[in-house]
Amino acid sequence: MMELVYIYILIGLIGGITAGMLGLGGGIIFVPGLLLVHKFSGLFDGYQLQSAVYTSLICIIFAGSTSSYLHFRNKLIEFKFVKKYALNVSLGCLLGIFLLEHLSSKILENIYGLILIVLALLLISDAKIIRNNMIIVRNVGKFYFFLNGTISSLMGIGGGTLSVPYISFLIDDIKKSIATASALGLVIAITSIMFMYMINYEIFYSKINHLSLFFIIPASIIGSYIGVTMLKRINPDKVKKIFSGLLIIIALYIFID
């Protein structure tokens, strides 16, 4: 029991740091961490990934709120871009939650593992494939953020991996891009939870790891403060490479398992 508590605290701290420093909302750590816990502990058999995603989305509200507030206090959020793409992101979240409830756990795990590797490679390469094709990406901007919402809710993440390179092209300020992506990640989490209730309100009783919330949420809030502070002092690129390597290892484990 106590071992699980320590693991949940560690997941929360690391997820919060990624939320504050990289604008990723923390979910890119919450979901793999919870999924591994569910698998090794035999929890939520039959919907281990769904439970990890749904639990992560709740955690992101708290981690994302903290990092967004700190970025807002530092006057880094460009709200005009949040307003411009919030609706498209929200509609994408609706599709993502629908897929989570209607696809089998095995199919979802294969999709999750594949997208996790893609996101890790995007992090390592600093999303060069997106940056090098910004003319095309910009022309489909609203659809791009719709897709971002779908992938983010399906993955239980804040969507910063996809949002940051696009927004940084528009703003040309990486810190403001990260902060704005963090605010959009909060939109993703809130709307996803609304759609969870609309599609199947029983999710909140049967598919949420309630115990983990008591430890991940406060740890992620502390981690968010640490992450925002680290953003000012540490090169985020080095951290991205470390996290990316970890994500690829987790993705390979999911495929093998």
FENVENFEN-V862231 format. One record per residue. RES is the residue in three letters. OMEGA is omega as a letter, one per 40 degrees, with the letter a starting at -180 (* if undefined). NEAR is the number of other C-alpha atoms within 8 Angstrom. Layout:
[[RES/OMEGA/NEAR] [RES/OMEGA/NEAR]]
This chain:
[[MET/a/4] [MET/i/5] [GLU/i/6] [LEU/i/8] [VAL/i/10] [TYR/i/8] [ILE/i/8] [TYR/i/11] [ILE/i/11] [LEU/i/10] [ILE/a/14] [GLY/a/17] [LEU/a/15] [ILE/i/12] [GLY/i/16] [GLY/i/20] [ILE/i/17] [THR/i/15] [ALA/a/17] [GLY/a/18] [MET/a/14] [LEU/i/13] [GLY/a/15] [LEU/i/17] [GLY/i/20] [GLY/a/18] [GLY/a/16] [ILE/i/13] [ILE/a/11] [PHE/a/13] [VAL/i/15] [PRO/i/11] [GLY/i/9] [LEU/i/10] [LEU/i/11] [LEU/i/8] [VAL/a/10] [HIS/a/13] [LYS/a/9] [PHE/a/7] [SER/a/6] [GLY/a/7] [LEU/i/9] [PHE/a/9] [ASP/i/7] [GLY/i/5] [TYR/a/9] [GLN/i/13] [LEU/i/11] [GLN/i/11] [SER/i/12] [ALA/a/17] [VAL/a/14] [TYR/i/12] [THR/i/13] [SER/a/13] [LEU/i/16] [ILE/i/10] [CYS/a/13] [ILE/i/17] [ILE/a/11] [PHE/i/11] [ALA/a/16] [GLY/i/17] [SER/a/11] [THR/a/11] [SER/i/15] [SER/i/13] [TYR/a/8] [LEU/i/10] [HIS/i/12] [PHE/i/10] [ARG/i/7] [ASN/i/6] [LYS/a/6] [LEU/a/11] [ILE/i/12] [GLU/a/9] [PHE/a/7] [LYS/i/6] [PHE/i/9] [VAL/i/11] [LYS/a/8] [LYS/a/7] [TYR/a/10] [ALA/a/10] [LEU/a/8] [ASN/i/12] [VAL/a/16] [SER/i/14] [LEU/i/11] [GLY/i/16] [CYS/i/19] [LEU/i/12] [LEU/a/9] [GLY/i/14] [ILE/i/14] [PHE/i/9] [LEU/i/9] [LEU/a/10] [GLU/a/7] [HIS/i/6] [LEU/a/8] [SER/a/6] [SER/a/11] [LYS/i/6] [ILE/a/8] [LEU/i/11] [GLU/i/11] [ASN/i/10] [ILE/a/8] [TYR/a/11] [GLY/i/12] [LEU/a/9] [ILE/i/8] [LEU/i/11] [ILE/i/11] [VAL/i/8] [LEU/i/9] [ALA/i/13] [LEU/i/10] [LEU/i/12] [LEU/a/12] [ILE/a/11] [SER/a/7] [ASP/i/8] [ALA/a/13] [LYS/a/8] [ILE/i/7] [ILE/a/10] [ARG/a/10] [ASN/i/6] [ASN/a/8] [MET/i/10] [ILE/i/6] [ILE/a/7] [VAL/a/11] [ARG/i/8] [ASN/i/6] [VAL/a/8] [GLY/a/8] [LYS/i/8] [PHE/i/8] [TYR/a/9] [PHE/i/13] [PHE/i/14] [LEU/i/10] [ASN/i/13] [GLY/i/17] [THR/a/16] [ILE/a/12] [SER/i/14] [SER/i/18] [LEU/a/14] [MET/a/11] [GLY/a/14] [ILE/a/19] [GLY/i/20] [GLY/a/16] [GLY/i/14] [THR/i/12] [LEU/a/9] [SER/a/11] [VAL/a/14] [PRO/i/13] [TYR/a/13] [ILE/a/13] [SER/i/12] [PHE/a/9] [LEU/a/6] [ILE/a/9] [ASP/i/8] [ASP/a/7] [ILE/a/9] [LYS/i/7] [LYS/i/12] [SER/i/15] [ILE/a/13] [ALA/a/16] [THR/i/16] [ALA/i/15] [SER/i/17] [ALA/i/13] [LEU/i/12] [GLY/i/16] [LEU/i/15] [VAL/i/11] [ILE/a/16] [ALA/a/15] [ILE/a/10] [THR/i/11] [SER/i/14] [ILE/i/11] [MET/a/8] [PHE/i/11] [MET/a/11] [TYR/a/11] [MET/a/7] [ILE/a/7] [ASN/a/7] [TYR/i/9] [GLU/i/8] [ILE/a/10] [PHE/a/8] [TYR/a/7] [SER/a/6] [LYS/i/13] [ILE/i/11] [ASN/a/9] [HIS/a/7] [LEU/a/6] [SER/a/9] [LEU/a/10] [PHE/a/8] [PHE/a/12] [ILE/a/15] [ILE/i/12] [PRO/i/9] [ALA/a/13] [SER/i/19] [ILE/i/14] [ILE/i/10] [GLY/i/15] [SER/i/18] [TYR/i/14] [ILE/a/11] [GLY/i/15] [VAL/i/14] [THR/a/9] [MET/i/9] [LEU/a/12] [LYS/a/6] [ARG/a/6] [ILE/i/6] [ASN/a/7] [PRO/a/9] [ASP/i/8] [LYS/i/7] [VAL/i/8] [LYS/a/11] [LYS/i/10] [ILE/a/8] [PHE/a/9] [SER/i/12] [GLY/i/9] [LEU/a/8] [LEU/i/12] [ILE/i/11] [ILE/i/8] [ILE/a/9] [ALA/i/13] [LEU/i/9] [TYR/a/8] [ILE/i/10] [PHE/a/9] [ILE/a/5] [ASP/*/4]]
